[in-house]
């Protein structure tokens, strides 16, 4: 008797919720964004270590988004004399040249350097990293939405979502 009841419950659950193995779009986008951010964190740490070998004043490296929406690699150094933070933002080709110079043991040239107090720098970094993370998440959502099957997104099994043809057909009483 207990087995029949369990089978009946399983059949009802499968009928109501579907048996799709996919995940919902938000979960897929969050997973993709997390994977992207984790991979980039590892790459930036490697870059930071290589930069520190050539220039001990380098304190950290992080990504941000420029005014034009493009990714920027920020290289942060500390001025030994003033204690100020020197932040150099590098876009695409400049970042590529940096990597090339590093690999060939050429001196590093920092362009577009901003000088900031440590307090201003902390605020700048916090805001920049937040904007960058939001940008990665937004791009992940776009990628998942444009190709749901690639990310194993389920389009079935959305019981009680309010999007059925019957959901709006009931009267409001009276």
C-alpha positions in Angstrom: 0.0 0.0 0.0 2.8 2.4 0.9 4.6 1.7 -2.4 1.5 2.4 -4.4 1.0 5.7 -2.6 4.6 6.7 -3.2 4.3 5.9 -6.9 1.1 7.9 -7.2 2.7 10.9 -5.5 5.7 10.6 -7.9 3.3 10.5 -10.9 1.4 13.5 -9.7 4.6 15.5 -9.0 6.0 14.6 -12.5 2.7 15.6 -14.1 2.6 19.0 -12.3 6.2 20.0 -12.5 7.5 18.1 -15.6 10.5 15.9 -15.6 13.0 18.3 -17.3 16.5 18.0 -16.1 17.4 21.6 -17.1 17.8 24.5 -14.8 16.1 27.9 -14.9 17.6 30.8 -16.8 18.6 32.9 -13.8 20.5 29.9 -12.2 22.3 29.3 -15.5 23.2 32.9 -15.8 24.5 33.0 -12.2 26.5 29.9 -12.8 28.0 31.3 -16.0 28.9 34.6 -14.3 30.5 32.8 -11.3 32.6 30.6 -13.6 33.7 33.7 -15.6 34.6 35.7 -12.5 36.4 32.8 -10.9 38.5 32.2 -14.1 39.3 35.9 -14.4 40.3 36.1 -10.8 42.9 33.3 -11.3 44.2 35.0 -14.5 44.5 38.4 -12.7 46.3 36.8 -9.9 48.8 35.3 -12.3 49.2 38.7 -14.0 49.7 40.4 -10.6 52.4 37.9 -9.6 54.3 38.4 -12.9 54.0 42.2 -12.6 55.3 42.1 -9.0 58.3 40.2 -10.2 59.2 43.0 -12.5 57.9 45.9 -10.4 57.8 45.5 -6.6 55.6 48.6 -6.3 52.7 46.8 -7.8 50.1 46.1 -5.1 47.2 44.5 -7.0 45.4 44.1 -10.3 41.7 44.2 -10.9 39.2 44.7 -13.7 36.7 47.4 -14.1 34.4 48.8 -16.9 35.3 52.0 -18.7 32.9 54.7 -19.6 32.6 53.1 -23.0 31.5 49.8 -21.5 34.8 48.1 -22.3 36.8 46.0 -19.8 39.8 47.8 -18.2 42.7 46.1 -16.4 43.7 48.3 -13.5 47.3 48.0 -12.2 47.7 49.5 -8.7 51.0 50.7 -7.4 52.0 52.5 -4.3 54.2 55.6 -4.4 57.0 55.0 -1.9 57.5 58.7 -1.2 53.9 59.8 -0.7 52.0 56.6 0.1 49.5 57.5 -2.6 48.0 54.8 -4.8 48.8 55.0 -8.5 46.1 53.4 -10.6 46.8 52.7 -14.3 43.9 51.6 -16.4 44.7 49.6 -19.5 42.3 48.8 -22.4 42.5 45.9 -24.9 45.5 46.6 -27.0 47.4 48.3 -24.2 46.8 45.4 -21.9 48.0 43.1 -24.7 51.2 45.1 -25.1 51.7 45.0 -21.3 51.5 41.2 -21.4 53.9 41.1 -24.4 56.4 43.4 -22.7 56.2 41.3 -19.5 56.9 38.0 -21.4 59.9 39.6 -23.1 61.3 41.2 -20.0 60.9 44.7 -21.3 60.2 47.6 -19.0 56.6 48.2 -18.2 55.1 51.6 -19.2 52.1 52.7 -17.3 49.8 55.1 -19.2 46.8 56.9 -17.9 47.8 56.8 -14.3 45.6 58.4 -11.7 46.9 59.4 -8.3 44.6 58.7 -5.3 44.8 58.7 -1.6 44.3 55.3 0.0 40.8 56.2 1.1 39.8 57.4 -2.4 41.4 54.4 -3.9 39.4 52.0 -1.7 36.2 53.7 -2.7 37.1 53.7 -6.3 38.0 50.0 -6.3 34.9 49.0 -4.5 32.7 50.9 -7.0 34.7 49.7 -10.0 34.6 46.0 -9.0 30.9 46.2 -8.3 30.2 47.7 -11.7 32.4 45.1 -13.4 30.7 42.2 -11.6 27.3 43.6 -12.6 28.5 43.9 -16.2 29.7 40.3 -16.2 26.3 39.1 -14.8 24.4 41.2 -17.3 26.4 39.7 -20.2 25.9 36.2 -18.8 22.1 36.7 -18.8 22.3 37.8 -22.4 24.4 34.8 -23.4 22.0 32.4 -21.6 18.9 34.0 -23.1 20.3 33.9 -26.6 21.2 30.2 -26.5 19.3 28.5 -23.6 20.0 24.9 -24.8 23.8 25.5 -24.6 23.4 26.2 -20.9 20.9 23.4 -20.2 18.1 25.8 -19.5 14.7 24.2 -19.0 11.7 25.7 -20.7 9.3 23.1 -19.4 8.1 22.3 -15.9 7.1 25.8 -14.9 3.9 24.9 -13.1 1.9 27.6 -11.5 4.0 30.3 -13.2 0.9 32.3 -14.2 1.7 32.1 -17.9 -0.7 29.4 -18.9 -3.6 30.2 -21.3 -6.1 29.5 -18.5 -4.6 31.8 -15.9 -6.4 34.9 -17.2 -9.7 33.2 -18.1 -11.3 33.0 -14.7 -13.8 35.6 -13.7 -13.2 37.8 -10.7 -16.5 36.6 -9.1 -19.8 38.2 -9.1 
